[in-house]
Amino acid sequence: MQYTKLGNSDLKVSRICMGCMGFGDAGNGQHRWTIDEAHSREIIRHGLDLGVNFFDTAIAYQNGTSEQYVGRALKDFTKREDVVLATKFLPRTQEEIEKAITGQQHVETMINNSLRNLDMDYVDLYIYHMWDYNTPLFEIMEGMNNVVKAGKVRYMGISNCFAWQLAKANALAEKEGFAKFVSIQGHYNLIFREEEREMVPLCTADNIALTPYSALAGGRLAKHPGETSKRLREDSYGKFKYDATAEQDSAVISRVAELADKRNVTMTEISLAWLLTKVTAPVVGATKFHHIEGAAKAVDLKLTMEEIAYLEELYVPHRLVGVMAQNAVFQKAEEKERNILQNK
């Protein structure tokens, strides 16, 4: 395993981050393909044996049971100071808004709940899971800064935002003396490269770490055409993100398969080796041993410039999907409201 600094932080992370969305009580959340605690523990332990020290979960994953599984496993299998743990918090709920609970109060409540789930005193990276259009940015940034000052969080990350939002947030943090975001967890892989337009250049300029999710496109970049799996069959959110462009994406996936056969490695290794030329540490979900084994092997696989160009050649622009598509809708609504106010 190779290790690197996470952006402008002092965190030393493995080049592969184990994504823990697949861990948790399948009857206690939106995903039915997740695995139970016993199997989660086996995979976490195997990841540690392979040198993975970077783990990513969220309070939203299976209603907190992912955090609980991860926290117990790490406590049993390693020293707290030897791992880098990331978790995430959601925007304020409508109930909180109606009760006038501030953004600062919301962040504090969220981190306290996560720390209880994890049975830990602090998290290394606390990630703003998605942009909260109903809460002033100042409240969120001050709330996150408060939990950093309290020692409950070492560094701040963000997920599912536009480049202008990340730039705006860090500019506010600099102005107010708040902690800045050191990483961005966006949607980025060989068949969805829209982050290259604005987010990647921003992060390169400001040394913000890229730790993308959906690194294997929900398994699509790890399977030969026609192959399937429980995740591919049952992951409705993955289908929502990728089914509309399946025909265009298949040409890229075929080239991954072709190059994997040529190099006598797995498609997982090819897909992640490509992504590792672009980012700090992709978040790779694992529900079987071979998932994390393939990810670990990818770190040592070096692609030539010709191979990289061959994999990239057939990409076509994609529409925003998932959370980012919702962000675009909120953004347009905000712009419309501002125009109405300006014209009054």
N, C-alpha and C positions, 0 to 999 in steps of 0.2 A: 504494500500500500504506500502511496505517496501522500504527503501532507503539505498544506499551504496556509497562509494567513487569510482570514476572512475579511477582505476589504481593508478598511481603516481601523480594524479592531486588533486586539492582541490574541484573539482566538486562533489556535492552530487546529485546523480541521482536516480530516481525510478528504481526498478528492472525490469520494463517493459519500453521499449522505443517505442513510437509510430512511426512506419514507414509511411512516407507521400508520397510514390511513387504513391499511389492510388488517390492522390488529384491532380487536374489540368485539364486543358482544353483538353478533349479527341480528339479534332480536331487539336490540336497543339503539337502533339508528337507521339511517336511510340506505346503507349498503348491505346487501344480503350475501356478498361474496367474501366477507371478512372471516378471519380465522380466530379460533378460541385462544385462551391464555396459554395453555400448555404448548401449543404449536408456535405461538408468538414468541414465547420464551426461548424455544429451540433456535428460531431464526435469529433473534437478537444475539444470543450467545455465539452462534456461528459467525455472525457479522463481526462481533468483537474479536473472535479468533482470527478473522481475515484482516484485521487491522482497522476496521471501520470504527471511528470514534465520534461521528457526527450523526445525530438522530433527530428526526423532525416529526412532531405530532401536533395535535390541536385539540382544544377543549370541545370543538364541534364534532370531532371524529367519534362516532358511535356514542354520543352523549357522555363523553368523558371517559369511557372505558378504555379507549386507546391510551390515554395518559396514564390511567391506573396500571395497565399491563406493562407499559414501558417503564414506569417508575419503579415498580416492584422488580422487574427483571434487571434493570441497571443496578439497583441497590444490592441485589444478590450476586451479580456476576462481575462487578468491577468497582473501582473507587470513583467516587463522585468527581474528583478533580481530573480524572483521566478521560472524561467524555465531555462533549459539547452537545448540550440539549437545547433544541428549539421547540417552542410551542406557540400557539396563535390565539388571538381573541377576536371575537365577532363585533360588529357594530351594536350600538344600543338597540334594545328591543322597543317596540311601540309602547309596551307597558312602562318601560323606564322613562320614555319621553313624556308620557302622560303624567307620570309622577314627578317630573322635573328633576330626575336624577342626571347630574352633569356628566360630561365626558370624563372628567377627572375621577369622579366617583365610580363610574362604570369601569374604567381601566383597573382601578384598585380592586374592585370586586372580582373582576375577571382573573387577575393574577393570583389573588388569594384562593379562588376556587381551583385554579390549575395547580397551585403549589400543594393544596390538600390532595388533589387527585394523584399527583406525582410523589407525594410524601417527601418533598424536597424543600430546602430553605431558599433556593434561588433557581432561576433558569439562565442559561448563558445568552440566549437570543430570544427576545420576545417579539413576535411578528404581528403586525397590524393586518389581519387576515383579508380584509377588503375595505375599500374606502367607504366611510360613513357620511353620506350626503345630508343626513339630518342632524349632524353635530358639528359645531364650529371646529375647524382644524386646530385652533389654538388650544381648545380644551383637550383634544386627543394628545397633542404634542406635550402639553404641560403634564397631563396624566401619566404619560409614559416616562417623562423626565422624573416625575415624583417617585415612580417605582424603581427607577435606576438609582436615584439618590438614597432610597430606603434600603438598597442592597438586595432587593428581590429580583432584579434583572441586571445583567451585566451590559448587554448591548441590545439595540433595537433594530428590527428588520421590518420590511413591508412586503405585501403580496398583492397581486391583482390590482395594479394601478397603472395609469399612463405615465409616461416620462415627465410630462409637465407637472403632474401631481407630486411625484417624488422630488423634483427640483424645487417646487414651491414649498413643500414640507421642510426640506433641509435648509432652504433659505430662511424660513421662519425660525427654525431651530438655531441657526447661526445668529440671527438678529436678537433672539431672546436668551441666548446662552443655554439652550436646551440640548440634550443629547440628540445626535443626528442618526438617521438610518444608515446602517453600514452594509445592508444587503437587500436585494430584491428577489422575491420568489415569484417568477412569472411563468407563463405558458410558453415553452420553447422546446422544440425538437426538430428532427429532420423534415417532418411533414407539416410543421407549423412554425414558421420563422419570422413572424411579423414583429417580434421584439427587435429584430435587426434594424428596423427603420429608425427608431429614436431611442429606445431604452438602452440598447447595447452601446451606442456612442456616448450617451450620458454617463453610463457606468464606467466606461473606459476612461473618460476624462476626469471623473471624480473618484476613481478607485473604489467604487461600490461593487460588492461581490454579487455575481449572478449565481443563484442557486435554483434553477428552474424546476418546476414540477412537470408531471406528464412527460418525463424524459424519454419514455418508450411509447408514448401515445397510447397509454392504456393497454400495452402488450402488442399493438399492431406492428411496431418496428422490431419485434422479437419473434414474429411468426412468419413462416413462409406462406405465400398466397394459398388460401384454402384451409390452413390450419386454424383451429379454434381452441378455446379454453373456457373454463367456468367464468372467469373475469370478462372475457369478450362477450359471452352469451348473456350475462346477467347485469353488467355494468351499464345501466340506462343512461347515466350521465356521460360516460365515454361515447356511447352511440350518438347522443345528442351533439357532442363536440365534433365527431369525425365522420359520421355516416354521410353527410351531405357532400363531402369532398372525397369519398372513397375511391372514385374512379381516377381522379387526378393523382391522389396519393399512392395508388397502387403502382404507378410507374416508378416512383422513388423507392417504395418498399421492395420492388423487384430488383432494383439495383443493389440494395442492401443485401438481399439474399444472394445475388450473384457474386458480390465481393466477399461475402462470408464463405461461400463455397470455395472461391479462389484462394482465400487466405487460410482455409481450413480452421475457421473459428466460428463462433455463433453470431447470429444476427444482433443479439444483444451487445456483443463486444464491438461490432462495427458501428452500430448506432450510437453507443455511448462514447466510443473513441472519437467519433466526429464531434459530438457535443463537448467533450473535454478539451477540444481545441478552441472552444468559444467561451467557456464559463469556468467559474471557480470550482463548483461541486454540484453536479446534478442531484436532485432528490429522486432516488430510485425506490419504488415500492417493491416489497418482497413478501410473498406469502409461501414461497417454497425455497429450499436450499439453493437450487440452481439459479434462482433469480439474483441472489446476492453474490454467488460465486461468479456468474458471468459479468456482473458489474465490477467486481474487484479485478478480474482479468483485464477488463477494458482499460484500466488505468495504465497498463504496461504495453498496450497495443498502439503502435505508431503508424498512422496513415500517411501516405505520401501526398504531396500537393496535388498530384494528378488524381489520386483516389478521392480526395476531398472534393475537387472540382467535379468529378464524375457523379458523386452522390448529390451534389447541389444543383446540377445542371437542369434538371427537369422540374424544379420547384415552380409552382405558380402561386400568385398572391391569394391569400385566404381572407374570408370575412372573419371579424371577431366573433368568438363563440363563448358560451358559458358566462362566467362572472364578468368578463371584460365586455361582452355584448350588453349586459345589464348596465355596466358603467357608462357605456356610450349613450344609452337611453337617458340615464340620469343627467349626463352632461348636457345633452340637447335640451332637456327640460329646464335646466338651470340657465342655459343661454337664452332660451325663450323668455323666461321670467325676467332676466336682466334687461332684455330688449324692451319688454313691456314697461318696466319701471323707467328706463331711460327715455322712452317716448311719451311719458305722461307729462 
